[in-house]
């Protein structure tokens, strides 16, 4: 399931998620090291052509992690201070390296530093958490094939 599928199934949460990611340049990517322990690193995420793309420097440890085990989690930068305007957004899934013509086309559009790795993502979960009316903690969870689930907590 790519970003376009999520955006079609849950348009409002997808819009908010993109806004959260576009609000800041750097976000936090979690991958799995060779020994299975987590690794977190900064990353720029790009929404383009119905996909969520992850680009990174050639030979970076996060790229090597994803080549070995495609599972990832991506946390939107919450921004300065404590106001998380729009809430907290997390995306989980699998990332698969892209080569060939699609990578060349992406490089022409984005002009990333060369050489680079490019990964296309398949989503397994998108979670948005926010405060509503200063009373409720609202958690929205989307998973492929399931309706958007919303839980309000006091």
C-alpha positions as CSV (number, residue, x, y, z in Angstrom):
1,X,0.0,0.0,0.0
2,X,1.6,3.3,-1.1
3,X,0.8,6.8,0.0
4,X,-1.9,7.3,-2.7
5,X,-3.8,4.3,-1.3
6,X,-3.7,5.8,2.2
7,X,-4.7,9.3,0.9
8,X,-7.7,7.7,-0.9
9,X,-8.8,5.7,2.1
10,X,-8.3,8.5,4.7
11,X,-8.0,11.9,2.9
12,X,-8.1,14.2,5.9
13,X,-5.5,12.3,8.0
14,X,-3.3,12.0,4.9
15,X,-3.6,15.8,4.3
16,X,-2.7,16.5,7.9
17,X,0.2,14.1,7.8
18,X,1.7,15.6,4.7
19,X,1.3,19.1,6.3
20,X,3.2,17.9,9.4
21,X,6.0,16.5,7.3
22,X,6.2,19.5,5.0
23,X,6.3,21.9,8.0
24,X,9.9,20.9,8.8
25,X,12.7,19.7,6.7
26,X,14.2,17.0,9.0
27,X,12.4,14.1,10.6
28,X,13.4,10.9,12.6
29,X,13.7,7.6,10.8
30,X,14.0,4.4,12.8
31,X,15.6,1.3,11.1
32,X,16.9,-2.0,12.4
33,X,20.6,-2.7,12.8
34,X,22.2,-6.0,11.9
35,X,21.8,-7.2,15.5
36,X,18.1,-6.2,15.5
37,X,18.5,-3.2,17.8
38,X,16.9,0.1,16.7
39,X,18.8,2.9,14.9
40,X,17.4,6.4,14.7
41,X,18.7,9.1,12.3
42,X,17.6,12.3,10.7
43,X,16.0,12.1,7.3
44,X,14.1,14.2,4.7
45,X,10.9,12.7,3.5
46,X,9.4,13.5,0.1
47,X,5.8,13.1,-1.0
48,X,5.7,12.9,-4.8
49,X,3.6,11.0,-7.4
50,X,1.5,9.3,-4.8
51,X,4.5,7.9,-3.0
52,X,6.4,8.6,0.2
53,X,10.1,8.6,-0.8
54,X,13.1,8.3,1.5
55,X,16.3,9.5,0.1
56,X,19.7,9.2,1.8
57,X,23.4,9.5,1.2
58,X,25.1,6.6,-0.6
59,X,26.5,4.0,1.9
60,X,24.7,5.5,4.9
61,X,24.0,3.1,7.7
62,X,20.3,3.7,7.5
63,X,20.4,2.7,3.8
64,X,22.3,-0.4,4.6
65,X,19.8,-1.2,7.3
66,X,16.9,-0.9,4.9
67,X,18.6,-3.0,2.3
68,X,19.0,-5.8,4.9
69,X,15.6,-5.3,6.6
70,X,13.0,-3.0,4.9
71,X,11.0,-2.3,8.1
72,X,11.0,1.4,9.2
73,X,9.2,3.9,11.3
74,X,9.2,7.6,10.5
75,X,8.4,10.3,13.1
76,X,7.4,13.8,11.9
77,X,9.4,16.6,13.5
78,X,7.2,18.0,16.2
79,X,8.6,21.5,15.8
80,X,9.9,24.0,18.2
81,X,8.7,24.3,21.8
82,X,5.8,22.2,23.0
83,X,3.1,23.2,20.6
84,X,2.7,20.4,18.1
85,X,0.3,22.3,15.8
86,X,-1.5,19.5,13.9
87,X,-0.5,16.8,16.3
88,X,2.1,14.0,16.2
89,X,2.3,11.8,13.0
90,X,4.1,8.5,12.8
91,X,4.4,6.2,9.7
92,X,5.5,2.6,9.7
93,X,6.1,0.3,6.8
94,X,8.7,-1.2,4.5
95,X,11.1,0.6,2.2
96,X,12.4,-0.8,-1.0
97,X,15.3,0.6,-2.9
98,X,14.6,2.1,-6.4
99,X,17.1,2.0,-9.2
100,X,17.0,2.6,-12.9
101,X,14.8,5.1,-14.8
102,X,12.6,5.9,-11.8
103,X,15.6,6.9,-9.8
104,X,17.0,9.0,-12.7
105,X,13.7,10.8,-13.1
106,X,13.5,11.5,-9.4
107,X,17.0,12.9,-9.4
108,X,16.1,15.2,-12.2
109,X,13.1,16.5,-10.3
110,X,14.6,16.8,-6.9
111,X,18.4,17.3,-7.6
112,X,19.6,15.5,-4.5
113,X,23.3,15.3,-3.6
114,X,24.9,12.5,-5.6
115,X,25.4,9.6,-5.2
116,X,22.3,8.7,-3.2
117,X,19.9,5.9,-2.3
118,X,16.2,6.2,-3.0
119,X,13.6,4.1,-1.3
120,X,9.9,3.7,-2.1
121,X,7.7,3.0,0.8
122,X,4.8,0.6,1.4
123,X,2.8,1.6,4.5
124,X,1.7,-0.8,7.2
125,X,0.4,1.9,9.6
126,X,-0.1,5.7,9.9
127,X,-0.9,7.1,13.4
128,X,-1.9,10.7,14.2
129,X,-2.2,11.8,17.8
130,X,-3.5,15.2,18.8
131,X,-5.4,17.1,21.5
132,X,-9.0,18.1,20.8
133,X,-10.8,20.9,22.7
134,X,-8.0,20.8,25.3
135,X,-9.9,17.9,26.8
136,X,-9.3,14.8,24.7
137,X,-6.2,13.0,23.4
138,X,-7.3,11.7,20.0
139,X,-5.5,8.8,18.4
140,X,-6.2,8.0,14.7
141,X,-4.8,4.7,13.4
142,X,-4.9,3.6,9.8
143,X,-3.8,0.2,8.6
144,X,-4.2,-1.2,5.0
145,X,-7.5,-2.9,4.5
146,X,-9.0,-1.5,7.7
147,X,-11.1,1.5,8.2
148,X,-9.6,4.5,10.0
149,X,-9.9,3.9,13.8
150,X,-10.3,6.9,16.1
151,X,-10.0,6.6,19.9
152,X,-10.6,9.6,22.2
153,X,-9.1,9.5,25.7
154,X,-9.6,12.0,28.6
